[in-house]
Amino acid sequence: MRITRTGTIAAVLAALVATVSACGGGSAKGGGDQGAKQLARLNIIAPAAPGSGWDQTARAVQDSLQKADLARQVEVTNVPGASGTVALAQVAPQKGKKDLLIMSGLAMMSGVLTNGTDVTLDDLTPVARLIGEYETIVVPASSPYQKLDDLLAAIKADPKKVPIAGGSAGSADQIFIGLLAKEAGIDPAKVNYVPFSGGGEATTALLGNKVAAGVAGTGEFQEQVKAGKLRALVVSAAKPVESMPGVPTIADVGHPGVEFYNWRSIMAPNGLTAEQKKAYVDAVTAMHASDGWKTTLKERAWEDTFLAGDEFGTWLGQEQTRVSGVLTELGLVK
Amino acid sequence: MDGISELLAGFAVALTLANLGYALIGTIVGTMIGVLPGIGPALTIALLLPLTYGLEPSGAFIMFAGIYYGAMYGGSTTSILLKTPGESGSIITAIDGNKMARAGRGAAALATAAIGSFLAGTIATGLLAVAAPRIVDLAVRLGAPDYLALMVLAFMCVGSLLGGSMLRGFASLGLGLAIGLVGIDFQSGQARLDFGLVRLLDGIDTVLLIVGLFAIGEVLYVAAHQQASTFGIASVAGQRWMTREDWRRSWKPWLRGTAIGFPLGTIPAGGSEVPTFLSYSLERRLSRRPEEFGNGAIEGVAGPEAANNANAAGALVPLLTLGIPTSATAAVILVAFQQYGIQPGPQLLDTEPALVWGLIASLFIGNAILLVLNLPLVGLWVKMLHIPKPYLYAGIGLFALVGAYAVNGSSFDVYLLLVVGVLGYFMRRFGFPIAPLIVGAILGPLAELQLRRALDIAGGDLTTLVSTPFTVAVYSLLVLVLCVPALLRLRTRRAQQAAGVPTPDRESSTV
């Protein structure tokens, strides 16, 4: 895999440029499509257990579509398992099936790659990227590392001595650390990444000074950072993030190319007519412009990363290249 | 977090008619799902989340807390009466509790479980109210090596569960450890023992394993050996809840169970099972009649039942003071907070005092409701054993299968449950104890995780495993506990041999 590395980096950079520009385009739009036709009944598959991130997003979509009268009836079905790939394997074969949507996202993309499943995201029709969560790197308040550069320098000097807590193997957290390490000239596989299960485990380890640093979505650490118990060194956004005031952005620390977020999207089975596909895209675009959706985003502190239709499809291809590149270097994809 | 006035204000919130109603609904729903095999509090709260969207936050959380505590109560009932634990926290209860029920002492077992749960829940909630910030400061000081030491200690309970044949006991344990390996390895992302099945990538759910081995296994066994298996209940009518002797033997295990369960709840070291394992083996060690364990020792019910309730309260300490969930249910409650736009963290108490103190006060109230609800029900529950066996076991089988399907809505889980159930039947048929398998399947992955995490953090340095005072203390204790009785036995035997007394074999039993 070493031979392809320069090629991968080039592809990643290309993807990044596209991401940044696509993001700008996505959020600049949002005028709302008044011409969206009302959908009759919809079944949205949440590919994880009730209460999970995907479940919450699916139910927020359900709520907003109904409130804005964009669909008469929306049902959410939970099909949990194996990073969403169980649900993917269930939805993908139903080619041309009407009124069926599925939540998807970075975790599913990574799950497909690391589990080596036969069915992939190519077997779905992209409808829209909805939301995202930026990643942040934190250290305990008493840590000697004041800036991201201090931490990166320590990793470079002796990676073993700098254990970094994050989510499970192949999670957004590890992908982000991998991308950043690569950009900083560190072999991603050398980083001493210690997986913790979601929720409080990693925070506990950080508060107890058991690990040198932690990486997770901003929501995970923001309260500890506000309380001064943890110090955030960087947030993976190009522009300052509201929930993490005063924290340097990825551009501030000199790695603008590593802008990154854990995105969630909505997709449909393949084999739809152009008309059906347009109906979905129109409905979701109108939902994005609705007041209900805007309120939800604000309440849940979700970042708006809306991008719909073919533009989303193009971006997806680039993200796939970047994610599979770093997962391969991490040894998680064979 | 140590203001009596704040707590009183909390009671003012919790004691409104509407909130009392939510507490009542929560405790009843919690008890019901605790009784039903397979459906746990985490899933129930998650399913209720979208429905509570329109409720006041305080009302919703009071209801959730009731569900959380209620499930801990309800789980013990089926464990004791039918040997079919509904939750992983009441596996241990099934062992001695069911033996007691079969010996006609079901009412005493249910009463000691209910009162122990009440006592533990109340003490632990009190600790939560007065000392949460200080406790959490201590809790975060423990790291992976310390958790590993706890797991090793918990493994000791296997010794109490092996039954008559060491070989069969260890075979069962080994099988459990292997089952624990199934699925994606958390640390490396590699799939293990998945046999190419996507459905197995997340591993075999512990609750499914418990329900399959205990409930389905039991149903099949009863069906196959109808004549041989009887309940042997002499007379339920004359059964007293607890005799003076029962009280005398129960109060210390209740307190010790609380002392184990509460602190373990505050750290992310497995769920409610680990403290019940620890409590059980502690009670057996301390008992003057260890041979009764496995044959209906009331201490074996009182201790673990107190431990799992204290554990539930303990899990709320890091949740409310730091926003850190240490159990599956706490994680779902965290999501519920976020649904209301509340971000639990170090400042939650300052930003939402009414909510937090209302929640704590409602835990006291919920606990009292549960005791009042459960004690009179004891007689009713015991009557359940009078249902003719074909109906009773058909019902258990139905609920187990529906429960397995309901969790993920997947027929694969139903087939898996049946496979595990058949395994459970054959294990029982050929005298293999079931408990070691479950202990292995639960503790094996936890111990592996902590061991590898500890070594990862230390860059592969083995000395990290004994690098903290806590680990040194635990391992020293372990060596003492293992070696001293052996030495004592050796000395007694020598003395007896010198005196010409034959050494009696220790009696043992199969779980």
Interface residues (C-beta under 8 A of the other chain):
Chain A: A49 P50 G51 D55 Q56 R59 T77 N78 V79 P80 G81 A82 T85 V86 A89 T114 N115 T117 K160 K161 P163 S168 A169 G170 N192 V194 P195 F196 S197 G198 G199 G200 E201 T203 T204 A205 L207 G208 K210 V211 G219 Q222 E223 Q224 K226 A227 K229 E299 R300 A301 L332
Chain B: A42 L43 I45 A46 L47 L49 P50 A139 V140 R141 L142 G143 A144 I184 D185 F186 Q187 S188 G189 A191 V198 R199 L201 D202 I267 P268 P318 L322 G323 I324 P325 T326 A331 V332 L334 V335 Q338 Q339 G341 Q343 P344 G345 P346 Q347 L348 N408 G409 S410 R453 D456 I457 G459 G460
